[in-house]
Amino acid sequence: MRWDVILNLLLLFCIPYILLISTVAAEEWAGADAKAEEAIGEISPQYEPWFSPLFEPPSGEIESFLFSLQAAIGSLLIGYFIGRYRGAKHARNG
């Protein structure tokens, strides 16, 4: 195993995260939807959305849970198909 590659990848992802945490206040961690809505309100105050959400979660915790669940299901599907592809490749090569 190439430990230098793994170490470099960890450094590549961890250092920016650590630097970002030390410079950004907690209240600046708003979601992309909220920031986009705020920017649109500043640019064009008379803007009316085309439609409303079909389902509005009752709290931020439930919204975070649903987002995490969606990410987990997607990861499982991607992992399944990658594993299936690798298994089929191993079976062909004997």
N, C-alpha and C positions, 0 to 999 in steps of 0.2 A: 504494500500500500504506500502511496506517495504522501507522506506526512507533511512535506513542505507545501504541497498543493492544498491540502486540507487546512493547514495553518494560515496560508495566504487567503483562502476563501473566508475563513473565520474573521481574520483581520479586516478584509474588504467589507464585510457586512457589519461587524461589531463597532469598529471605530466611528463610522459616520453616525450610527445610532447613539453611541455614548456622547459624541459631540453635540448632536441635535438635542438630546435630553437636557444637557447642561445649559443650552441657550434658549430653549423655547418654554414658555410658561404653560402650565397645565390647561388654562382656559383657551389656549390657541389650538387645541386639538379638536376642533369642531369638524364635523363630517363634510364631505365634499358637497353634498346636497345643500346643506345650510349655507356654506360659503357661496355657492352658485346663486342661491336664492337672494342672498344679501347683495351680491354684485349686480344682479339683474334689477333689483329694487333701486340701487343707486343710479344705474344707467337709464332705466326707463320706469319711473314710478307708476305710470298708468298701465303697465303690462298686466294682462290677465292670463293665468295658465289655461292651457287648452283642455285639460282634464284633471280630475282629482284622483288620488290613489284608491285602488279597490279595497285595500285593507290597511288600516292605520294601527300599528301595535299600541297597546295601552300604556306602555312605559319603555324607557330607553333600555332597560335590562332585557326585556322580551325582544326588542328589536336587535340587540346585540346577540342574544341567543339564536334567533332565527338566522342572522347573518353567519354566525359560527357554524350552525347546522348545515347551511347551504355550502359553506366552504368545505366542511368535512365530507359531505356527500360527493361533491365534485372531486375531492382528493381521492376518495375511495374508488370512484369510477376511473379516474386517470390511472391510479395504481393497479387496478384490476386489468385494464387493457394493456398496460406496459408489461405486467407480469404474464399475461396470456401470450403476448407477442414474443417475449423472451422464452417462455416455455415451449412454444411452437418452434422457435428457432433451435432450441436445444434438442428437441425431438427429431427435427430434420437432420441435424448434424450427428446425431447418435450419441 
